[in-house]
């Protein structure tokens, strides 16, 4: 329940604070004093959009804060899921900066408006003229039926089946589209794959062939250069190797004169060994070198085919060609086996559709079973509210599955004897709508488990005994729920446990809306004014005392 509400710098409100009691709270005041403004502020706490035009002082920030006791409503899991600190006294705050930027907080943690809306729906229910219009909406009517039928479990099961069906339906549609696309490309993909497969390309082959081609193109020059190099190294008279052999004798002689010379001699011997190995390897390469025109032609032809395919497919390496071939092979394989997968998915879809239909029928049965009880209970309440001839019927049409089931619900209403029931939005007047909505709220209060209910002039268009009956019903609701009622009727206002009075203060340069909790004497005066005007008579005071006493 709402334990504290503070509003700063909003519309006509400079600063306002109230602490409603757990039971029935009444708010009265002259027209335009700011009662609806308070509701607008509460709406912001529940996630409604903010508007900078609603700032009292456009240079300052607007802050609206509500403290709500939530310990009895099992909301710990919501706070865990949203990674919010759970406190039994939950603080919800909205801030609107002069720049227009709006921020929302739950227990001082910034949250998105969607999160605030989800929490708000579980904490408060505001009845207003907007909700009167909402009553005519099929989705809202269906939610009422579900709450009365306690079909939450069946609805949850249906939605699981519906979501699964939608996923499978989308998969089948995607597979069908893919199959059409692959079938259109199938012959071309097969041709390209065969062309690449015929080449029988190996990874790294292009680089190896290009290297071999380079050698074969210069075979004669390579052979000549190798022979010349060997001659310079191994000539019997002037070869470098022979002359280095002579130097070896001098190093051997010097090695007798200490370790430095011995080390130099060993290093020189190592060079001779390496040089000899180089000469032998070069000689072997020279002897094996042949001018092979046939092999050279084969390599050129092989590389030409590789280059042609690279140009055709817009790639640069043999690795990319191999990746392309692998991708084409996957497409060809998938085209060959996609029909099998599609048939399997269609089987799954058919199974899911049957399960969805069964869940829809189960949900419908639960809903249909309460149509009579719901209508009868509302009719009894409407009779108590002065509409003895009111009649309620629920019309149900089966529709293709949606996330809400296979039912389209239409609540039909007639306020007068002998008049056929018609859709609510077409037949109910303002006063009738208010009483109908109140009867529904009365029935649904415990079923929807809302801690706080706010009624905005729900007594509009009624008076006398009907008003007294309505406020008695409010008192009944207030036994288990906090009720805040904005009223213009004295017989209703007199029955609250607390009575707040909203008024305009014109003492400053700018009109300000204020609220005060009335004491017994002030309350008597306010009820008397509601009965007979600003200067109440003795009779009005007597009537006010009687209303308050009862």
NORPEQUI-V744692 format. One record per residue. PSI is psi in whole degrees, 0 to 359 (* if undefined). OMEGA is omega in degrees with one decimal (NA if undefined). NEAR is the number of other C-alpha atoms within 10 Angstrom. Layout:
BEGIN
PSI|OMEGA|NEAR, PSI|OMEGA|NEAR
END
This chain:
BEGIN
159|179.3|25, 118|-179.1|25, 336|179.4|16, 138|175.1|16, 125|175.7|21, 136|-178.1|18, 127|179.8|22, 128|172.8|22, 48|-178.7|21, 121|178.3|26, 241|178.6|22, 4|-176.0|22, 118|174.0|25, 312|176.5|18, 127|-178.2|18, 142|178.4|17, 140|175.9|17, 153|-179.2|16, 83|-176.5|16, 152|179.0|22, 168|-178.5|18, 339|-175.8|20, 237|-173.6|21, 118|179.2|26, 135|177.9|23, 140|174.4|23, 124|177.9|22, 173|179.4|25, 164|-178.9|19, 159|179.1|13, 131|178.9|12, 5|-177.4|12, 338|177.3|21, 11|-179.7|22, 315|-179.8|23, 331|177.1|15, 319|177.6|17, 318|178.6|21, 321|177.1|17, 320|178.4|17, 318|177.1|25, 322|177.6|23, 324|177.1|17, 323|177.0|24, 336|-178.5|28, 6|173.2|27, 9|177.2|20, 157|-179.1|15, 145|-178.6|10, 159|-179.8|19, 126|-178.9|14, 340|179.0|19, 344|-178.1|12, 6|179.0|18, 135|176.7|24, 309|174.8|21, 110|-173.1|18, 355|178.0|17, 354|-176.1|11, 163|-179.7|14, 142|173.7|20, 133|179.1|25, 126|176.5|20, 126|-174.9|23, 135|176.8|23, 136|175.0|24, 122|-173.2|19, 125|176.7|21, 120|-173.4|18, 11|-171.1|19, 339|-174.9|14, 14|-170.4|9, 13|171.7|14, 46|-176.7|8, 9|-177.2|14, 319|-177.5|15, 324|177.3|11, 314|-179.4|14, 323|177.5|14, 315|-179.0|11, 323|-178.5|8, 2|179.8|10, 48|178.8|10, 150|174.8|17, 131|179.0|13, 125|175.5|17, 142|179.7|15, 325|172.8|14, 94|-175.6|16, 130|179.8|20, 117|176.6|20, 132|-177.5|23, 138|172.0|24, 139|177.4|25, 135|177.0|20, 116|-179.2|22, 157|177.1|17, 334|179.0|17, 344|-177.9|11, 350|-179.5|15, 131|-179.0|12, 139|177.9|18, 149|179.8|16, 145|-178.7|23, 142|169.3|19, 118|-174.9|24, 47|175.5|16, 8|176.1|13, 126|179.0|13, 137|179.4|13, 162|174.4|15, 158|179.8|12, 325|180.0|20, 320|177.8|12, 317|179.4|16, 321|179.7|21, 318|-179.5|17, 314|179.4|13, 317|-177.4|19, 321|-179.1|19, 333|-179.7|13, 347|-174.1|17, 327|-175.6|20, 150|174.6|23, 114|-178.0|19, 120|174.1|19, 126|178.7|19, 180|177.4|18, 327|177.5|14, 320|-178.8|9, 332|172.8|14, 317|177.1|20, 322|-178.9|12, 328|-178.6|14, 333|179.6|19, 352|-177.7|17, 135|-176.7|17, 319|-178.0|15, 320|179.6|15, 318|178.7|15, 321|179.3|18, 322|179.1|20, 325|176.7|16, 314|179.4|20, 317|-179.8|22, 320|179.1|22, 317|-179.9|18, 323|-178.1|20, 351|-175.5|20, 50|-176.0|16, 25|-178.0|19, 317|-178.9|13, 313|-179.2|9, 321|179.4|20, 320|178.7|21, 316|178.0|15, 316|180.0|16, 317|-178.2|27, 325|174.5|19, 315|178.7|15, 322|-179.9|22, 315|-180.0|24, 320|178.1|15, 318|178.4|17, 317|-179.4|21, 319|178.8|17, 313|-179.5|14, 322|178.6|20, 318|178.8|19, 321|178.3|13, 315|179.7|16, 316|179.4|21, 318|178.9|14, 320|178.5|13, 321|178.7|19, 318|178.4|15, 319|179.1|12, 322|-179.0|15, 316|177.8|20, 315|-178.9|13, 315|-178.4|12, 323|178.6|19, 323|178.3|16, 327|-177.3|12, 354|-169.0|14, 308|-177.0|19, 318|-179.3|12, 317|178.2|14, 320|179.8|20, 318|178.7|16, 314|-179.6|12, 321|179.3|17, 316|179.4|19, 320|179.1|15, 317|179.7|13, 322|-179.0|19, 323|179.3|14, 327|178.9|9, 333|177.8|12, 48|-174.2|9, 143|176.4|17, 150|179.7|11, 129|179.8|13, 358|-175.8|11, 321|-178.1|15, 312|-179.7|19, 317|-179.3|13, 317|-179.4|10, 321|177.9|16, 324|177.8|13, 316|178.6|11, 319|179.4|14, 318|179.1|19, 318|-179.9|11, 314|-177.8|16, 326|179.4|20, 338|-178.1|14, 27|-174.3|11, 314|-177.1|17, 316|-179.9|15, 319|179.6|11, 316|-178.0|16, 316|-178.8|20, 315|-179.7|11, 322|179.5|13, 318|179.6|17, 317|-179.7|15, 319|179.1|11, 319|178.5|14, 322|178.3|19, 318|179.7|15, 331|-178.0|13, 325|-168.0|19, 26|175.6|16, 134|-173.8|13, 329|-176.8|12, 314|-172.3|9, 7|-177.3|12, 144|-178.2|14, 324|-176.8|16, 320|179.3|20, 318|-178.8|15, 324|176.2|15, 331|176.7|15, 323|177.0|12, 320|179.0|10, 331|-179.6|12, 322|-179.5|17, 320|179.6|11, 321|177.9|11, 321|178.9|18, 321|179.6|17, 314|-177.3|12, 332|-177.4|16, 345|179.5|16, 346|-171.6|11, 39|172.5|10, 163|-174.5|9, 320|179.5|11, 316|179.5|11, 327|178.2|16, 318|179.4|17, 319|179.0|13, 323|178.6|15, 318|179.7|20, 320|178.7|15, 320|179.2|12, 320|178.2|17, 323|179.1|17, 320|178.0|12, 318|179.6|13, 319|179.6|16, 315|179.6|12, 319|179.9|12, 320|178.6|15, 319|179.2|15, 320|178.2|12, 316|180.0|13, 317|-179.4|19, 319|179.9|13, 317|179.2|12, 321|179.0|17, 318|-179.7|17, 319|178.9|11, 320|-179.2|14, 318|-178.7|19, 325|-178.1|12, 345|-176.5|10, 123|178.6|15, 151|174.7|12, 96|-174.6|15, 92|-176.5|11, 325|-178.3|11, 316|179.7|8, 321|179.5|13, 319|179.0|18, 319|179.4|12, 318|-179.7|12, 317|178.8|18, 320|179.5|14, 319|-179.8|12, 314|179.6|15, 325|179.2|17, 318|178.5|12, 320|179.0|12, 315|-179.1|21, 322|-179.5|16, 316|179.6|11, 324|177.1|19, 316|179.6|16, 320|-178.7|10, 320|-175.3|9, 3|175.5|12, 40|178.4|11, 172|-173.1|14, 340|-173.1|13, 164|177.2|16, 332|177.5|20, 320|179.0|16, 324|176.1|15, 319|179.6|21, 321|176.9|17, 320|178.2|11, 317|179.4|17, 321|179.3|20, 318|178.7|15, 318|178.6|14, 322|178.6|21, 320|178.0|18, 317|-179.4|12, 317|179.5|19, 318|179.3|21, 316|-178.6|13, 321|178.4|17, 324|-178.8|21, 333|-173.4|14, 0|-175.8|12, 324|-179.5|19, 322|178.3|14, 316|178.9|12, 320|179.8|13, 316|179.4|18, 322|178.9|13, 317|179.6|13, 324|176.8|17, 323|176.6|18, 318|177.0|14, 321|-179.7|16, 318|179.3|21, 319|177.9|15, 316|179.8|13, 324|179.7|21, 321|177.9|20, 318|178.3|14, 322|178.5|17, 316|-179.6|24, 319|179.3|19, 318|178.6|14, 324|178.1|23, 318|179.2|26, 318|179.4|18, 317|178.3|17, 318|179.6|25, 317|-180.0|20, 319|-180.0|13, 322|179.3|18, 310|-175.6|22, 328|-176.8|16, 337|-176.3|11, 359|-177.6|17, 311|-177.3|19, 313|-178.5|12, 319|179.2|13, 311|-179.0|19, 316|-177.7|18, 317|-177.6|15, 319|179.0|14, 320|179.9|22, 320|178.1|24, 315|-179.5|16, 319|178.7|23, 324|177.1|26, 318|177.9|14, 335|180.0|16, 21|173.3|22, 14|178.7|19, 69|-173.4|20, 332|-175.8|15, 9|-179.4|15, 144|-179.7|21, 136|179.9|22, 133|172.9|24, 152|176.3|19, 121|179.0|19, 133|-177.6|15, 130|173.6|17, 140|176.4|9, 135|-178.8|13, 164|172.8|10, 148|-174.8|9, 134|168.9|16, 182|-179.6|15, 347|-178.7|14, 358|179.3|18, 201|-179.4|24, 19|-176.3|21, 138|167.4|22, 119|-174.1|17, 138|174.8|20, 116|177.4|21, 122|-178.5|23, 145|-172.0|20, 143|171.2|24, 130|-178.6|21, 345|-171.3|22, 148|-179.5|13, 136|176.8|11, 359|179.6|8, 126|-178.2|12, 146|178.0|11, 143|178.5|19, 166|178.2|17, 139|-172.2|18, 311|-174.9|21, 342|-176.2|17, 343|-169.4|11, 338|-172.3|15, 134|173.7|18, 176|-178.7|13, 311|-179.2|14, 318|177.8|14, 318|179.5|21, 315|-178.5|22, 315|179.8|25, 320|177.9|26, 315|-179.0|27, 320|179.1|20, 318|178.1|24, 319|178.5|22, 317|178.4|20, 319|-179.5|21, 314|-179.3|18, 322|-172.1|18, 351|-172.1|16, 305|-178.0|21, 327|-176.9|15, 330|-179.0|15, 356|171.7|17, 51|178.6|15, 125|-178.6|20, 321|-174.7|24, 130|174.3|22, 133|179.1|24, 123|179.0|20, 122|179.8|21, 99|178.4|21, 46|178.1|20, 345|178.5|26, 12|179.3|23, 133|175.9|17, 6|178.7|14, 168|179.1|18, 181|172.9|16, 223|-175.3|12, 327|178.7|13, 317|178.9|18, 319|178.2|22, 320|179.0|20, 320|-179.8|18, 317|-177.7|26, 329|173.9|21, 320|177.9|14, 323|175.6|17, 318|179.1|26, 323|178.4|20, 315|177.4|14, 321|-175.5|20, 351|175.7|22, 330|-178.1|12, 353|-177.2|16, 152|171.2|21, 132|179.7|24, 131|173.3|27, 121|-174.8|26, 122|171.8|25, 117|-171.2|23, 158|174.6|20, 5|-179.0|22, 130|-179.1|20, 321|-178.2|24, 336|175.4|26, 312|-176.7|25, 330|-176.1|27, 346|-173.4|23, 0|-178.6|21, 153|174.4|23, 325|173.6|15, 148|-179.2|22, 115|177.6|25, 143|-179.8|22, 124|179.0|20, 132|-177.6|20, 163|176.7|19, 135|176.1|18, 114|-178.0|15, 19|-175.2|10, 335|180.0|8, 185|-178.9|7, 333|-177.0|7, 133|179.4|10, 136|-178.5|15, 137|173.5|19, 134|178.9|22, 165|178.7|19, 145|176.9|23, 146|174.8|14, 121|-175.1|18, 137|170.9|15, 182|-173.4|11, 315|-177.9|12, 316|179.5|8, 324|-179.5|13, 320|177.7|21, 315|179.6|22, 316|-178.1|19, 318|178.6|24, 320|178.8|27, 320|177.0|25, 322|178.7|18, 332|-179.4|21, 314|-170.4|20, 6|176.3|14, 186|-171.9|12, 336|177.4|11, 80|-172.7|10, 145|178.6|17, 171|177.6|14, 323|178.9|10, 320|179.1|12, 320|177.4|20, 319|-180.0|19, 317|178.1|13, 321|179.4|18, 317|178.6|24, 319|-179.4|17, 317|178.4|13, 316|-179.0|19, 324|-179.2|19, 324|-177.6|9, *|NA|8
END
